[in-house]
Amino acid sequence: QVQLVESGGGLVEPGGSLRLSCTTSGHSSTLKSMAWFRQASGKEREYVSVVTPGGGRRIKLSVKDRFTISRDNNPVWLQMNSLEPEDAARYFCTARLAGPTTTHPDDYPFWGRGTQVTVSA
């Protein structure tokens, strides 16, 4: 079984930065794609970014100039700069053990509990 634990969320003013971390245990060396999703209050869960074991990356277009995903085996990071109120959400780290890189949440069987990001003055 794979366990994922996120950290690094918090309250930040608009324009500020946060660095989210996702630490894995259990089969961590065999994980394939790892991704970040987020869910704002009253909204559906949405894809943010994904990284492969080889370092290949995809990122949501609306955040590509502000967010960066990186992976150094363990943990996986999400650097978020120039945060906007619209970025406020609970951010989840996810992983899968097999299959191609994907941005659909249903394709990821392993999820952390999430870390809350609040962007407010």
N, C-alpha and C positions, 0 to 999 in steps of 0.2 A: 504494500500500500504506500502511496505517495502522500506526504504531508507538506503543505505549503503554509508559510507564515509570513504575512506582510507586516511591514513597519514603515515609519517615516511620515505618516500623515499628520495633519494638524491644521491649525488656523493660520492663515497667511493673508496679508493684505494684497489687493490687486497689484500686479506687477512683480510680486514676490516669487520665490522659488522653493521647491521642495524636492527631495530625492527619496523616492520610495524604494524599498528593498523587499525582495522576496527570497526567503531562505527555504530550501527544500531538504527533505529527509526521506529515506526509503526509496530505492531505485533512482536516486538523483543522478547517478552516472549514466543512466540509460534513457533519460528524458529526451524527447524530441523537441517539438515546438513548445515554447513557453510564451505566454501572452499576458497582457494586461487588458482587462475590461473595466468599465466603470458603470455605475448606476446612480443616477441622481434621483432624488425623491420624486415619486410619481411618474418616473420615466422608465423605459425599457433599458435593459442592460445593453451597452454598446462597446464595440471593439475600440481599443486605443492603439495597441502596438503588439507586434509579435517578433520573436527572435528564434533562429534555428541553432542547433548545436555548432554549426560552422560559422555562425556570426551573421548570417543573412538576416536582414531586417525589413519589416514593413511597418508603416505607421499611418494612422488616420490622417487624411489630408488636412483637416482643419487644425491639427496640432503639430504638423510636421516641422514647422519652423521654430517650435518652442519646446517640444518634448523629444527626448532621446532615450532609446532603450539600449541596454548593454548587458552582456552576459559574460561572466568570468567563471564559467562552470557553476559555481554557487557562491553568492546569490545572483539574482537577476535584478537589475536596477532600472528605474524609470526616473530620469532627470526631467523635471518639469520647471520651465522658466517662464517668465512673463505671464504668470497665472491670471486668469480672468474669472469673474464670478460664474461664468458658464462652465468652468472646469470643476466646480464644486460637485462632489459625488463621493460615493464609496468606491474605492479602487480595489479590484480583485486580481490576484495572480492566479494563473491557470497553467496547466501542463497536460501533455499527452505523451504516451509512450511509443506511439506508432502513427504512421500515416503522413500525408503531405502537410505542408504548412497551410494553415487555414485561419480565417478570421471569424468563423462562426462559433458562437459560444457553445452550441450543442455538440461540437466536435471535441470539446475538452472535458474529459471525465474527472479531472482533479482540480479542485478549487480551494483557495484559502478562504478565511473568514472576511478578509477585506480590511482596509484601513481608510478611515474617513479623512477627506480633504475638504476643508471649508475655506472659501475665499471671500473675505469680507473686510470692509474698512471699519 
